[in-house]
Amino acid sequence: MSEEQKQAENRARPTTDELRAFIRSDWAPRRPTVTEAAPVAVHAAARRGALSARFPGERLVVPAGGLKVRSNDSDYVFRPHTAFAYLTGLGADREPDAVLVLEPLEDGGHESVLYFRPLADRDSDEFFADARYGEFWVGARPSVEDVELELGLTGRHVDGLVDAVAKDAGEVTVRVVRDADHELTARLDAARVENGAEQEGLEEADEVLGHAASHARMVKDDFEVEQMRQAVAATHEGFEAMIAALPNAVGNGRGERWLEGTFGLTARHRGNGVGYDAICAAGDHANTLHWIKNTGDVSEGELVLIDAGVEVDSLYTADITRTLPVDGTFTDAQREIYDAVYAAQEAGMAAVKPGNTFSDVHAAAIRVVAEHLHAWGLLPEGVSVEDTLDPEHGQYHRRWMVHGTSHHLGLDVHDCARATRAEYMDAELRPGMILTVEPGLYFKADDLKAPERFRGIGVRIEDDVLVTEDGCENLSDAMPRTSADVEAWVQRLQRR
């Protein structure tokens, strides 16, 4: 319990011996909560095996992280650290304070041990008196036996973690994913040093593990691809719910929030929730790239740019953007910009294939953007398409398309973020990678270099793409993309 929560311990508690005895008595036997291994268990074991092979003879520590105070004695909904979720298969809100330890074995390889807080007995004070962990308050947690059957690893009580990790730190290299739980990391640092490890170099050694756990997620296994398909399908549902709700968003005021809430309902119903704060940006708000305030009105005749994704219970998230005409029809200027962005996205998608590099996708899309800006006369006089694409002396097009075209996608919306540039931007695309393709054009209402007809219009189109053996598969292809198809989509859903 945090210091903040201890200070707020003003709830009534069962304090008399008579009441304690009364609460502990007459409970039916618990039914088993786990009866078979989880489908993800075999995949998570293979991921741990790959990590094990990279660090022979070393002890690897991957915390889930702990509960975080939202205010006073209320916690945020728990989400485990991504590396922990990847290597255990645990998603949703499981298991706060747990730590995966890969314990080196004498004959090679590692034993996978999950240190966690197992279900307390019903004759314990925790059962009824602990508002943060007690079964009375937050429901039953798994037992050691449950975890071992579900995940196919060894389960132990978290109270034994620090001693087990640091016991021989002067002889065995111990690496920790440091950013998962800062408080635990500080305790483990002290314990490692106390048991013979050198303080200098701890962070650098740990960074190697954090980097490896992030880079390992670049190529998805079959389980991960299926989870992404489910996330995309749920996100498609959420977009259709928002389109159907556009008339209410217009009529009720503060329509961006109406759309955000509509999507959030689908996300919670079909999955764990939203994978990130949704952008529901009407009119000129679309030109603020990270508009998550969603406080604006939605008006007929405008576009609304919606960037949203459902995170399924396994924590894999989609990331899709559509720019929609609120009343079902693009104006001429809106269509002109939209069709330019669509052409850029098509060029980017054509570049998604094995052998090309990740940066080739952006290069293909941004060339089309630059060509349109040049044709519209928006580049400085005398500046050609090749001139603006010059990374040293050009880049004028970035006034209207400042962000990258792609990023890796999976357990994190910006997945594998700790990979190096050589492993990310300059790396060859490989089958099993999943990335976004999301060019845009943004003409702010007060941009005097933009044609007046374009001012206040922002357009982005984003899809989630799986690299295949001979090209790519657009996982979100069922969601209309051309201007004509988007118009028909909006009109159809609003006629229901």
N, C-alpha and C positions, 0 to 999 in steps of 0.2 A: 504494500500500500504506500502511495506517495505521501510526502510530508503534507502536501496540500489536502489530500483526502483525510489524513489523520486529524488535521485541525478541524475538519468538517464532520467529525464523527459524532453527530448529534441525533442519530436515529435511535429509537428504542431497541433494546436488545434483550433476549431472554436471559435473565440474570439469576433467578432463584434455582436452587437445586431441584425443587419439585417440578418446575417448568421444563428444565433441561431433561429430566428423566421422562417426562410426559412426551416431549417432542421426539425423543430417541426411540420410542417404543412403537410396536405394531405397524411395521411397514412390510408390505409384500416383498418377496424375493425379486431382485432385479432381473429383468429379462435381458438376454444377450443383445447388445447393440450392434455387434459385428458378427457375421456368420460366414464370411468368405473374404478372400483377398480383393482389394480394390482393383479395377481394370488398369489403373495407372501404375500399380506396384511394379510390374515387370519392366515398364519403361523407365521409372525412376531408378530402379536398380541398375539398369544399363547406363544411365547418366552418371550415377555414383561410381560405377566401374571405370568409366572413361576418366573421371576426375582422379580416381585412385591411381590409375596408371601414370598420371602426370606427376604425382607426388609420392613415390615409393618410400616407405619407412617413416613418413611424416604424419603427425596428428593434425587433422583438419577439422575446424570448428565453424559451424554455420548456424548462427542463431536465427530464430524466427522473429525476434523482437518482442517487446512487451506492450502492455496496454498503455495508452497515452491519455492524459487528462484533457478533456475538452473544456470543462469548467467545474470548479468546486469538486464535487464527488461524482461527476459524470465523465465517463470515458468515451473517446471516439470508438466507432466500430473498428474492430481489429482486422488488420490485413497483414499476413505474414510477409517477411522480406522475400523478395523475388527469388534469390538464390536458394533459400530454404524451401520455398514452394516447388521450385524446379527439381530439387534433389530428393525431396520426400514424396511429392505428389499431393501434399495437403494444400487445400485451397480455402475459399470462403473466409471464415473467421477462426481458422485453426492454426496452431495451438499457441496462445500467448505464453511467453516465457520458455517455450521449448527450444532445444538446441540439438542439432544433428552433429554428432561427432563421428568422423571416420577414424577408427582406431587401428593403427598399423599392426599387422600380424607378423609373427616371426618367420613364417614360411612365405611371406609376400601377400600383397593385397591388403584389404582393410575389412574390419568388421564395422557395420553400420549400426550405431547406437543412438537412439532417440531419448534424450533426457527431457522429461516433461513433468507437468503437474497432473498426476493421475486422479481419478475420481476418489474422493474421500469417503470413508465409511460413514454411515448414518448415525453412528454414536459419537462422531467428532463434532467439535464446536464449529468447524468450517462448514459443515453441512447446512446449518441453519443460521449461523451468526456472521458469516463473511459475505458482505454484500458485493464484493468484487469477484469472488471465485466460488462461493457456496452454491451448492445444487439448488437450494431453496430459491435463490435469487436469479441465477443465470442458467440453470439447467445442468444436466449431467454431462460430465466430461468422460472421455474413454478411460478404460482401465488399462493397465500394462498389457494384459492379455488381448484386449481389443486392438491396441496399436500393433502388437506383434503379428496378429493374424491379418489385419487390414493392409499393412505396409510391408510385411516380410522382413522386418529388421528387429533388433533387440531394443526393448523398452526398459528404461530405468527412471527412478524418481529424480527430478531436477536438483534436489538438495545435495546430491552427490557430485554435481557437475564440476565445480571449481577444483576440487581435490583431484578428480579423475583427469582433468585436462592438464593441470600444472605439475603433477606428481614428479615427473622426471624431465622438466623443461630444460635442464642443463645438458641432457643427453639426447633428447628427441626434439627435432624441430617441430614447433607447434605454430600453426598458422590460423588466424581468425578472420572471418569476414567482418571487418571493423565497423562498417556503417550500419549494420543491422540492429545493434543494441549498444549504444555508447556507454551506458552505465555498466553493463556486463563487460564490455571490452576493457574499461578501466580496471575492474576487479581482476580480470584475467591477466592484464599487463602486470599488475602488482604481484599476482600469484606466480606468474612465470619467472619474473625477476627473483622473487624470494626462493624459487626452486632451481636457480642456477642459470637462467637465460640472461643474455646481455640486453640491457635496456636499449642501447643504441642498435638500430636496425630492425626493431620489432615492427614498426609501421611499414617499412619497405618490404619486409618479408610477408607481412599480411596482405599488402597490396597485390602481390603476385597471385595469391589465392582469389581475391576479389575480382581481379581482372580475368582470371581463368574461368571463374563461375559465370561471368557475364558473356565472355566470348563464346563459351560452349553452346549458348542458345542460338547461335546464328542459323544453324541448319536444324529444322524441326523434324521430329520423328512422326510416325503415323498417328499416334495419339494426339500430338499437338496440332497436326493439320486438321484432324476431325474436330477438335475443340474450336479451332478458328472458324471452321465452317459453321458450327453452331452459333458462335458469336456473331458472325456476319448475318446469318438467317434471323437471329433475334433483333439485330440492328435494323434490318430491312423492315421488320414488323413495326419497330419503333418509328421509323421514318413515315411509314404509311399512316400510323396513328397521328403523327404531327400534321401531315398533309390534310387528313380528314378534319383536323381541329383548326385549320387556318381560319375559317369563318368566325369561330369563337375567339380566336386570338385577335382578330381585327375588332370584333364587337365588344370585347370585355375590357379593353385597355391593358396596358402593360403586357402586350401579347407575347413578347419574347419569353417572359416567365411562364406564360401559359404553355408554350411549346416545350420549354425545358421540363416542366412538370409532367406533361404528357409523355415525353420520352422516358423520364425517370420512372414512371409507373410501369412501362413495358420492361425497362431494364431490371427493376426489382422483381417483377413477376416472372420473367423469362431467364433471369440469371442472378448473379450476386449483386448487381447494380450497374452504375455507369463506370466505364473504364477510365474516365477523366471527366472534368467539368465540361459539360456540353457548351458549345458556342451556338447561340441562337441569335444571329445578328441581322437585323432588318435595316434596309436602307444604307445610310452612310456608316452605320456601325460595322458593316461587313469589311470596311477598310481598316479597322483596328484588328490586327491579326489574332490577338488573344482576347477577344471580347467575351468575357465570361460573366460580366455583370448581369447581362440579360434583363435590363430594366426598362427597355424601350418599348414603344408602341409598334404594332405591325399594321401597315396601311395598304389598302388596295393600290395597285399600280407599282408597288415596290417589289424588290427582290428580298428574299430572306435566305441568308447563307447559314446552313446548319452543319456543324461539324460535331459528330457524336458517335459513340460506340458503346455497345453492351459488353460488360465483363461477365462471362459465365462463371459458374461456381468454381471451376478449376482455375480461375483468375486470368484466363486468356481473353484478350479484348480485341474487338474490331475497332476500326478508325476510319470513318467514312464521311465524306462531305458531299452535299448536294446544294446547289443554289437554285431556289424555286421562285417562280413568279407567283405572287400571293393570290392573284385573281385568275391564274391559269394561262396567261398569255404574256409572252415577252414583248416589250416595246422594241422598236427597230434598233435603238442603241444598246439595249440590254442584250438582244440576240447577237448583235455584232461582237460584243465582248465575249459573250458566252461561247459562241462558235470558235473564236480564237483560242480560248482556253481549252475547249474540247479537242481542237486540232493539236495543241501542244501535248495534251494528255495522251492522245493516240500515238504521237511520236515517242513519248516516254515509254509507253507500254511496249511498243515495237522493239525497244532497246533492252527489254527485260528478257534475257536469255543467257544460258551458260556460255562462258567465254568472254562476254562483255563485263566491264567493271561496274560497280555500283554507281560511280560518278558518270558513266556513260548515259545513264537514265536521265539525270539532270541536264547533261549537255544536249541531248536530243530534244528534250522539252523546251529548254530555254532558248534554243535556236529558233524554234517556231514562234515563241513569244517575241523575240527580238525582230523577227521578220515582220510580224504584224505591227509592232510599234514603229518600225521603219516605214512601212507602207502607209501608216496613218500620219507620218510626218512628225512624230513626237521625239525622235532622237535629234541631238544638236545638228545644226547645218553642217554638211560635209562628213558626218559620221555614218559609216556603212554598218551593215550587220556584222561583218567581220571585225570592224573597229570596236563596236560595243562589246563583243564577246572576248576581246583581249583582256585577260585577267590583270594585267599590269597597268594599262592606261585607258581601259574602257569601262564597261559595267554600267553604262548609263541606263540600261533597261531595268536595273535593280530599283530605280525609283518606283516602278510599278509592279515589280515581282521580286521581293527582297529575300524570300525564304528559299530553302532547298526544295527539291521536287520529291524527295523520297526519304524514308527512314525505315529501319527494321521494326518489326511488329511481332508481338507475342504476349508473354506474361506482363511486360511493360508496354505502354503505348509507344514509347521510344525505347525499343528493346536493345540490349547489347551495348548500352551507352558507354561502357568502360573499355570497349575495344579501341585499339589504336587506329590512327588514320590509315595505316597500311592494311590493317585487318578490316576496315570498314569502307571508307571512301574509295580506296585504291584496290580493294579486293575483287577478285573475280566472283561473279554470281554463280551459285551452285544450286542444283536441284534440292528442294526442301526449304530454301530461304523464303521468307514471307516479308514483303515490303509494301509500302504505300507508293502510289504515283499520284501527285497532287499539285499540279501547277495552278497558278491563279493570276489574276490581274486586278489591281486595286487603284481606283481613281477617287481620291478623297474629295469631298465637296468643296474644299478650299484650295485645291491644286490648280493654280493658274496656268501651269504648263499642259494640263489636260484639256481636250476639247470640251466645250461647255456641255455638250450632249452626254459626255461620259461621266461628268462629275457626280459624285455620290453613289457610284455603282461599283460594287466589288463582287467578283466571281471566283470561286474555287470549286474544282471537281476532284474528288479523291476516292480512289478505290484500293482494295487490298488484294495483292497479287502474289501468287505462289509460283516460284520458279520451277519449271518442269525440265525434263530431259532435253526437250527440243524447243523450248520457248517459255511461255508462261500461261497460267490460268488465272483469269480475273475472278476471284472468289465472290465478288459482289456484282457480277455481271447481270444478275436478275434485276438490279435496280436501274431504271432508265437513266441514260446519260446524254443522248443527243437533245438539242433544244426542242425538236418536234416531239420526241418521245416523252420528255419531261413535261411539256404542256399537256399532252394526252394523259399522262399519269395523274397530274394534279386535277385535271377536269374530271377524270373518271372517279377518283376517290371522293371528290366533293359532290358528285351527283348521288352518292349512296343515300 
